[in-house]
Each structure stands twice: as structure tokens, then as C-alpha cells.
Amino acid sequence: MSIRLTTKSRRVLAVVSLASALAIVATGCGGDDGGKAKDAGSSSSKPAEGDKDTGGDTAAGDKVDPNAKLAEVKGRDGLLLVINAVKRDTGGFITVSGEIKNTSKIQLNASGMEGAESALVAKNPNSVAGATLVDQVGKKRYYVLRDTDSRCLCTTGMLSITPGQATPVFMQFPATPAANNEVDFTLPGFATASLKISG
């Protein structure tokens, strides 16, 4: 009789342990979103098939209007930089969004826009990390933000651009003083553009 009780006790213990383990796994797999659905505008979301790509999301998750052209700047070999938005964000930074188009008839390499700083170039190949903003009123130059490992808060890993195609880009900079809403924007390989900050 003691053998039956021991076997039965082991079975009950195994079932309880299995149920506990499944509860822990189910809890671990659930998202920590407080019961809220995921934001449809997050940068990881992809447009549904048939939707027109509107130039990608900015780092803040805002859609860029491809029809809003604040500036068009010619670059090397037929590259064209189109700036669609320059926005002052609540986090204390400025986001510049746009796209780089290949207006030539040949495949163009997207390198050379990383700047000249060796640590930045090494950590951000084929990026727009070399971009700068100049506040002429405050006489100050602003560089693309980066983390402690020199990874920029900007578009990286751009591939070559086929003729007639465009690659969406964004760059984040420290915010200029609130009173100064006009800046000069420079990206290596392109001419300088004067931009007005919104937001």
C-alpha cells in the first residue's frame, strides 16, 4: 500500500511540476506591453503588400511624407539627396529624414558618406554618419549622435543603389537652441543645404 501511495504521490508531483513549468513558459513568452497592442507605426513594422512605401519611418516612428521636399542636393556620380523632414523631437534631438536617389544609368556605391573619423567609419560602414548641422546664429556645428561604441543614430549598411531607385535615410543630431530653427545641413559628397526645423 505504501508503494501505491508513493507512486501516486510521484505522479501528482510530476503533473503539478509540469503545470508550473508550462505556466512559467507561457508567462515568459508573453509580451510586456501591459495588455496594450503593439504600435502599428513602429519601425519594425512592414507595409502590407500593395501599400506604397512612403520613404520609411524616422527613428521617432513618424512616417515621412515623400511629397514634402524641403531640399534637393546633388551629389557625386548622379546621386541626389532629397530632404523630406527636419523635426525637433521631444527627446532633445533633431531628426533629418529623406532619401538618396540614383539618377544615373549605372549602379552606384552608397559608401563615402561616413565622414573621415576612423572610429565612426569602422563602426558605421555604408552609412550617413558623416552628416553635420551648422547653427549659424549660435556658431556651432552638430554631429550625428552616437552610442558609447561609436554606432551612429542614423541609417547604416546601405547597399549599392540601382538606377532610378532611392534609399530612405535618417540622421539624429543633438537639438539646437529652441530659438534657432534654421541650420545648414552637410553630407559628405553633397552640397550644403539650408533647412528649417519644424516641431
TASULFEN-V414620 format. One record per residue. N is the residue number from 1. RES is the residue in one small letter. OMEGA is omega in degrees with one decimal (none if undefined). BURIAL is # if it has 9 or more other C-alpha atoms within 8 Angstrom, else .. Layout:
BEGIN
((N:RES:OMEGA:BURIAL) (N:RES:OMEGA:BURIAL))
END
This chain:
BEGIN
((1:m:178.5:.) (2:s:177.5:.) (3:i:177.9:.) (4:r:-179.3:.) (5:l:-179.6:.) (6:t:178.8:.) (7:t:179.4:.) (8:k:179.0:.) (9:s:178.9:.) (10:r:179.1:.) (11:r:179.1:.) (12:v:179.2:.) (13:l:178.7:.) (14:a:179.6:.) (15:v:179.8:.) (16:v:179.2:.) (17:s:179.2:.) (18:l:179.0:.) (19:a:178.4:.) (20:s:-179.8:.) (21:a:178.6:.) (22:l:178.6:.) (23:a:179.4:.) (24:i:179.4:.) (25:v:-179.9:.) (26:a:178.3:.) (27:t:-179.7:.) (28:g:-179.1:.) (29:c:-178.4:.) (30:g:178.7:.) (31:g:177.8:.) (32:d:-176.7:.) (33:d:177.9:.) (34:g:178.8:.) (35:g:-179.9:.) (36:k:177.6:.) (37:a:177.9:.) (38:k:178.4:.) (39:d:-178.1:.) (40:a:-178.0:.) (41:g:-178.7:.) (42:s:-174.6:.) (43:s:179.8:.) (44:s:-179.0:.) (45:s:179.1:.) (46:k:178.1:.) (47:p:178.5:.) (48:a:-179.0:.) (49:e:-177.4:.) (50:g:176.3:.) (51:d:177.9:.) (52:k:176.9:.) (53:d:-175.9:.) (54:t:174.8:.) (55:g:176.3:#) (56:g:178.6:.) (57:d:169.5:#) (58:t:180.0:#) (59:a:179.3:.) (60:a:177.3:.) (61:g:179.6:#) (62:d:176.4:.) (63:k:178.2:#) (64:v:178.0:#) (65:d:-177.5:#) (66:p:179.6:#) (67:n:178.1:.) (68:a:-178.7:.) (69:k:178.2:#) (70:l:179.8:#) (71:a:171.5:#) (72:e:-175.9:#) (73:v:179.2:#) (74:k:178.1:#) (75:g:-176.8:#) (76:r:169.4:.) (77:d:178.8:.) (78:g:173.6:#) (79:l:179.9:#) (80:l:177.6:#) (81:l:176.9:#) (82:v:177.5:#) (83:i:-179.0:#) (84:n:-176.8:#) (85:a:171.8:#) (86:v:-169.0:#) (87:k:173.6:#) (88:r:-176.9:#) (89:d:-176.7:#) (90:t:-178.4:.) (91:g:178.9:.) (92:g:177.5:.) (93:f:178.3:#) (94:i:178.4:#) (95:t:174.7:#) (96:v:-178.0:#) (97:s:178.0:#) (98:g:178.4:#) (99:e:175.8:#) (100:i:-176.8:#) (101:k:172.9:#) (102:n:-179.0:#) (103:t:-179.6:#) (104:s:178.6:#) (105:k:-179.9:.) (106:i:176.4:.) (107:q:-178.7:#) (108:l:177.5:#) (109:n:-177.9:.) (110:a:-179.0:#) (111:s:176.4:#) (112:g:-179.2:.) (113:m:-176.5:#) (114:e:-176.5:#) (115:g:-175.3:#) (116:a:-178.6:.) (117:e:-171.1:.) (118:s:-179.8:.) (119:a:-179.6:.) (120:l:179.5:#) (121:v:-178.0:#) (122:a:-177.0:.) (123:k:-174.4:#) (124:n:-179.6:#) (125:p:179.4:#) (126:n:-178.5:#) (127:s:175.1:#) (128:v:-175.5:#) (129:a:-178.7:#) (130:g:-178.4:#) (131:a:176.5:#) (132:t:170.0:#) (133:l:176.5:#) (134:v:175.0:#) (135:d:-176.3:#) (136:q:-179.9:.) (137:v:-179.6:.) (138:g:-179.4:.) (139:k:-177.8:.) (140:k:177.8:.) (141:r:179.9:.) (142:y:179.7:#) (143:y:178.2:#) (144:v:178.8:#) (145:l:178.1:#) (146:r:177.4:#) (147:d:-176.1:.) (148:t:177.0:.) (149:d:-179.9:.) (150:s:173.6:#) (151:r:-174.1:#) (152:c:171.7:#) (153:l:-175.6:#) (154:c:177.3:#) (155:t:179.4:#) (156:t:174.3:#) (157:g:179.3:.) (158:m:177.4:#) (159:l:176.4:.) (160:s:-174.9:.) (161:i:-178.9:#) (162:t:-179.2:#) (163:p:178.6:#) (164:g:-178.2:#) (165:q:179.5:#) (166:a:176.9:#) (167:t:177.8:#) (168:p:179.5:#) (169:v:171.4:#) (170:f:176.7:#) (171:m:177.2:#) (172:q:-177.5:#) (173:f:170.0:#) (174:p:-177.3:#) (175:a:171.7:#) (176:t:174.5:#) (177:p:-173.9:.) (178:a:-178.2:.) (179:a:-176.9:.) (180:n:-175.5:#) (181:n:176.5:#) (182:e:-177.9:#) (183:v:171.2:#) (184:d:-177.8:#) (185:f:177.5:#) (186:t:173.3:#) (187:l:-178.5:#) (188:p:-179.4:#) (189:g:-178.7:.) (190:f:175.7:#) (191:a:179.1:#) (192:t:178.3:#) (193:a:174.6:#) (194:s:-175.3:#) (195:l:174.7:#) (196:k:-178.2:.) (197:i:175.2:#) (198:s:176.4:.) (199:g:none:.))
END
